[in-house]
Amino acid sequence: MSLKPYPWLVLLLFLFLGNLTQTFAPTVDKTILDNLTRAFSWDLKLPCIPSRDLVVGQPSPSKTGLFFVKIPKCASSTNAGIAYRISARHRKDSAHVCRVEAQHSARRPRDLRNRDRKHSFLWTFVRDPAKRAISSVFHLKISRDGLAPTDTNIIAHLRNSDNQMTRYTTTTGRRGLEEFPSAANVSQTGDSGRMQREVKGRLVDYDFIGVVERQDESLVVLRLLLGLDAGDILYHSSKISGEYDARCVKIQKSFISPGVAAFLSSDEWLARNEADYMLFAAANRSLDATIDKLGRQAFEAALAEHHALMALAQTECADKIVPPCSKDGHNQRKASMNNCYWNDNGCGYPCLDEVSKRFQEQKERASERR
């Protein structure tokens, strides 16, 4: 098996994953990682295909436009807001935005093998597999369904998380990895060769894969690839632990007990999620390779600008964001319809637009004075 757990893995998981603030991933074999890594590139114009509707409710047969695949608990609502923001800000005219699809795709996976590669852009974000799985259990099962956060309950649902990111990112119109050998028996690690081919396919099929733990770096790279403005990648996080989601369900803070940490360091967990750990490692390495290709100096300058603009937006827009549910749990969906692009995606965009406009004007005046 290419994933190498260490004896002190349980302690690291308990200390680091316990508060979900640091990235952890077991080592992926360097030869495999070298084969999976790519520097993303985009030499074409932004594929803005005119559409009357900002939100495409159901996947359509279209092979063109912006396609963002929302992997659950990978900052998917926040980054869907970015997709809608790009669409709205680069509209062709007052009646048409850029065509974008940004949905969870597991139940209705798209067949994008024959998409028009010159007139479409396919992207997603991935996350440390253990963090993603724990976040999913706490939000969907414990917060929404009222499941008791016992080790037994949490581990039972973690056993349902096999390679979720690799499955979600399929472009074949099927769930992906369905025929993989079961990794329930820890003496079997599954078909590593096939997993590598599946992950390699994701890196080839996608025009960009960002990393949640490197959110701002990833968005800046996306901006530079597509030739976007600094204001196009402004955002407000859609779901925050301790606050309420779009259904007015309070999001319980995640934690990892020693028992759950032990499971997350086990051969069983690593075998069940081998493809996802490969994908996460390859996306991290590919992000670095893409930054090198774009040029470190240009990237650092764009990142500094992004941080400055985000800080300004936080100061000026924090009290002007109207999500579907208020911070004290009251439904305000009607008011949010003029403040969010869709549901809890891209909330606060009117203020973000205004901040971006003033920032750009100041930047232009400073340039003229030089």
N, C-alpha and C positions, 0 to 999 in steps of 0.2 A: 504493500500500500504506500502511496506517495505522501500521505500525511503522517507526521511524526510527533506523537504526543510525548511529553516528558514527565518524569515523576512529580515535578512540582506544579503540574498543570492545574490540579484542583485548587491549590492555594492561589495561583494567579487568577483563575476564573472567579474565585470568591472575592478576592481583593479588588480586581479591576472590573470584571463584568458586574459585580454586585451593585455598583452604582451606575453602570452603563455609561461611563464617561470616557473610557479609553478603548482603543481597538485591540482585540486579540484575535489571532488566527494561527493555527498550527502551521508548521513549515511545509511548504509545497516544494517538491523536488525541483531543483534549479533547471534541469534539462527540460522538464515538462513546462515550467514557467517560461523559459526562453522560447519554446515552441508556440506558446499561447499568446505572448505579448505582441502588441502592434501599436504603432504610433498612428492615431487617428488623423485623418486629413480631409479637407473639403475645399475644393478649388472652384466650386460653382457658386452661383448666386443663391440666396435664400429661396427655397422652393415655395414661394407664396402663390398657391393656387386659389383664385377667388372663390369665396363661399359666402352665401347669405347668412349662414348660421355659424355662430362662434362655437357652440357645443354640438357635436355630432352625437346624438343619443345612442344610436346603434351602429356597430361596425358596418361599413358599406363595402361594396366591391371595388371602391376606388383604389388605384395603385399610386396615387400622387398626393402630395401634401406633407404635413408634419405629423409624424406618428410618435407619440410618447407612450411607452408601456409602463403602466403603474403597477409595480410590484408592491404588495401590501407591506406596510411598515418600513418602507425605504424612502421616507420623506416624499411619498408619491403624491399626496394632495398638494403639498407645497410646490413641488416641481411641475405638477400639472398646471398650477397657477402660472408658473413661468412660461409653459407652452402656450397657454391662453394669452398671456401678456405679449409674447412675441407676435402671436397672430393678430391681436388687436392693434398693436402699435405699428405694424408693418402692412396694414390694410391698403388695398389698392385705391379704394375710394370710400365715401361715406356709407355706401350700401353693402360693401363687401369686405370681409376680413380674410385672413389667410386660412385655408382649410387645415384643421387640426383634429386629430383623434387622440384622446387622452383618457382611456378607460382601463379598469382592471380587466384583464383579458383571459383569465383562467377558464371561465365558463363559456366564453365565446372567443376562442383563440383565432387570430387572424392568419390567413394564408398570405404571407407577404413575400414568398419566394420569387414571385414574378413582378414585384413592384418596380416602378420606373425609377431606377437608381439616380437618374439625372434630375428628376423632378419630385423627389421625396427625401425626407430625412428621418431616419429611425433612431431613437435614442431611449435610454433608460438610466436608472440609478440602482446600484447594488449596495449592500451593507454587510457588515460582519454577520455571518449566518446565525450565530448564537444570539447576538443582540436582536436581530430581526425576529427570530422565533420567540424569544422571551417577550418582546414588545407586543407581538401579535397575540400571545396567550393572555397577557394582562389587559390589553385593550378589548379584544373581541370576546374572550371567554370570561375573564374575571370582572372587568368593568361592565360590559354590556349584558352578559348572560348571568352574572351573579355567582359564578363558580367560586368555591372556596379555594384560596391560594395555598393549598397543601402541596407537599412534594409529590404525592401520588397523582393528584389532578394535573399538576403542571407537567410532570414527566410523561403522563399519558398523552397529553396534547403535543408535547415535543416530538413524540414518536410518530406524529402525523405530519411532520414538517420536512419530510425527505426532499432535499434538493429543490425547495420551492422556487428559488430565484431562477434556476436553470429551466424548470418547468414553465414558469411564467413567460420567459423570454423566447419561447419557441416561435418560429416564423412559418411553421409547416401547416398550421391549421389544426393541429392536434395538441394534446396536453404536453407531450414531450416526456421522454424517459419512462414511458409506461411499461415498456418491455424489459426494463433493467432487472437483473437478478435481485431478489430481495436481500437487503442487508440486515434483516432482523436477526439472523444468526451471525453473531460477531466473528465466527470463524471464517465467514465469507465476506470479502470486501466489495463484492459486486464486480462488474465489468469495467475496470479502470480505463481500458483502452477505448471503450465506447464513450465513457464519460468525458475523456479528453477530446474525442472527436466532437461531441455535443458542445462542449465549452468553446472549442476552437471555432465551431460554426457560429456561435454567438458573437465572437470577436470579429468574424468576417462579415456576418450579416448586418450588424449594427454600425451606424455611422459614428456613434459616440456612446460610451458607457461611463457615467459619472460614479463617484463614490460618496456615500452619505457622510462618512466620517471626514471627508474633505469637500464638504458642500460648496464653500465659496471658491476654492481652487477649481473645482469641477465646473462651476457656472462661468467662471472667467475664461476657462478653456473653451467652453461652448460658445461664449461670446466671440472669442477670437477666431474660432473655426468658421462661424457663420457670418462674421463681419457685422455684429450687432452693436448697438449703443450701450453705454454703461447703464442707462436707465432701464434697458430691456430685461435685466436680470435682478432687479430689485424684488424683494419678497418679504413676507411676514409668515412665520411658521404657522401652518394650519392647525396642527394638533400639538398641545403642550401638556406634559404630565402634570396632573393636579388641576387642570382646567376642564372644560366641557367640550365634547366633540359636537359635530353638526346635528346629532340626534338629541342633544342636551343630556348626554350620559357623561358623568364625571369620569375622567381618565385616571384610574388608580396608578400610583407610582410603582414602577417595577422594582423588584428586588430578586436576588438570587441567594438561596440558602446553601449551606454546605452540601446538602444532599443533592440539590439540583446541579450545583457546580460539579459534583462528582460525576453525574450523568453526562454533563456537557464535556467532560474530559475523557469519557469512555470510548473504547473501540467502536461500540455500537453507534453512538452519535456521530463520530467521525466518518464511519463507513456509510451511514445513512445520508450524509451530507458532503461526501467527497467532491462531487461536481460543483457544489456551491462554493466550497472553499477554494477550489481551483479558479472559479469565475471571479471571486472576490479578489484573490491574489493577482490574477491576470489584469483585472480592471485597475487595481492600484498601480501595478507596474506600467500598464499602458498609459495611465494618466501622466506619469513621470516622463515616459518616452514622448508623449505628445507635447508636453511643456518644453522638453529639449528641442523638439523639432520646430516649435513656434518661436523659440528663442527665450531664454530665461529673462533677459532684460525687459523685453516687451511684456512678458507675462507678469513680472514683478510690478511693473508700472501699472498695468491694468488691474492687478490685485489690490494695489494701494488705493487706486481710484475707487474700486468697488467698496473697499472697507470704509473709505471716507463718505461715500454716498449712502451706504447702509447705516452708518452712525447718524448721519443727518436725518435720514428717513425715520429711524427709531425715535429720535428726539421730537420730530415734528408730527409724526403720524401715529404714535402709540395710542393716543386717545381718539383717533379718527377711524379706527378699524372696527367694522361692524360685522362680525361673523354671524352665522345662523343662530348661535346660542351665546348669550352673554356670559361674562365671567362668573356671574352668580347663578347661572343655570336657567335663565329665562329665555324662552323662545322669542327670537327677533328675526325670523326668517324673512318676513316681508320687507323689513328695513334693509336687510343684508343684500337683497336683490339688486340694489343700486350701488352696492359697495364691494361685491364679490363677482368674479366672472361667472362662476357656477358653484353652487353649494358652498363649501368652505375653501374653494380654490381661488387664490388671487385676491383675498379680501384686503381692503384698504387701497385698491388700485387708484382711485381718484386722487388721493393724497400723494401716493407714490409718483403719479404722473406729474403733479405740480412740483414736487421736490426735484424730480429729474429735470424738468424744464428749466427751473431756476438755476440748478447746478450747471446745466449745459450753457446757459446764457452767461453765467459768471466765468466759465471756462473760456468761452469765446472772447469775452471782454479782456480777460487776462492775456490771451494770446495776441490780441490786437495791440496791447500796450508794449509788448516785447519788441 
